[in-house]
Amino acid sequence: MGARIKRTRKGDFQLRLPLEERDLLRSLPGQLRELLGTDDPSLHRLFPPAYKDDAEHEDEYRRLMGGDLEDRHRQALTVMEETIDAERLDEDQLTGWLGALNQLRLVLGTRLDVTEDMYEREMDPDDPRAPAFALYGYLGWLQEQAVAALSGG
């Protein structure tokens, strides 16, 4: 696969996603948005505890910051949805994509119970989780490209 995200000479970013990849990505933000605001355990990595050993401080933190965190997650998903068919993105839009890709990958990784030792083993193509692991890998690959493009690579 060739590079999907490239910085242009104008300073914006070219998004070189084939139609089938855009179609795949198109449905993901809405699926995650439906989970936000619920107590789905797969969201744990999006809202990690700030005070693991202090329930009172944790509750106060959630009360003060929980809505802001959720709003930022929703904003990143909206940017991805609104620009999924774009051929060029500005820096703010690509930063939104990076946030959305990260969220999607974290939630999927939690659902798949991804661990570091999983990278050392090859996935059996007949494993029913193989498509989800392939999506997880693709999201990570695209996330790496966004980071590289934003950092001048």
LINPEZI-V158918 format. One record per backbone hydrogen bond with DSSP energy under -1.0 kcal/mol. CO is the residue of the C=O (numbers start at 1). NH is the residue of the N-H. E is the energy in kcal/mol with one decimal. If there is no record, write none. Layout:
co->[CO;CO]
nh->[NH;NH]
e->[E;E]
This chain:
co->[4;6;8;12;13;14;18;19;20;21;22;27;28;29;30;32;32;35;40;41;43;43;54;55;56;57;58;59;60;61;62;65;66;67;68;69;70;71;72;73;74;75;76;77;78;79;83;87;89;90;91;92;93;94;95;96;97;98;99;100;101;102;103;104;105;106;107;108;109;115;116;124;127;129;130;131;132;133;134;135;136;137;138;139;140;141;142;143;144;145;146;147;148;149]
nh->[16;14;11;8;89;6;22;23;24;25;26;31;32;33;34;35;36;38;43;44;46;47;58;59;60;61;62;63;64;65;66;69;70;71;72;73;74;75;76;77;78;79;80;81;82;83;86;15;13;94;95;96;97;98;99;100;101;102;103;104;105;106;107;108;109;110;111;112;114;118;119;127;130;133;134;135;136;137;138;139;140;141;142;143;144;145;146;147;148;149;150;151;153;152]
e->[-3.9;-3.5;-1.5;-3.1;-2.6;-2.1;-2.3;-2.8;-1.7;-2.6;-2.2;-1.4;-2.2;-2.8;-1.7;-1.0;-1.6;-2.1;-1.9;-1.5;-1.6;-1.3;-2.5;-2.7;-2.0;-2.7;-2.7;-2.3;-2.4;-3.4;-1.9;-2.6;-2.3;-2.5;-2.4;-2.2;-2.5;-2.6;-2.1;-2.0;-2.4;-2.3;-2.0;-2.5;-3.0;-1.4;-1.8;-2.9;-2.7;-2.5;-2.3;-2.0;-2.4;-2.6;-2.1;-2.6;-3.3;-2.2;-2.4;-2.7;-2.4;-2.7;-2.5;-2.5;-2.9;-2.1;-2.4;-2.3;-2.6;-1.3;-1.4;-2.2;-2.2;-2.4;-2.4;-2.2;-2.4;-2.4;-2.5;-2.8;-2.0;-2.4;-2.7;-2.3;-2.4;-1.8;-2.1;-2.4;-2.6;-2.5;-2.6;-2.0;-3.5;-1.3]
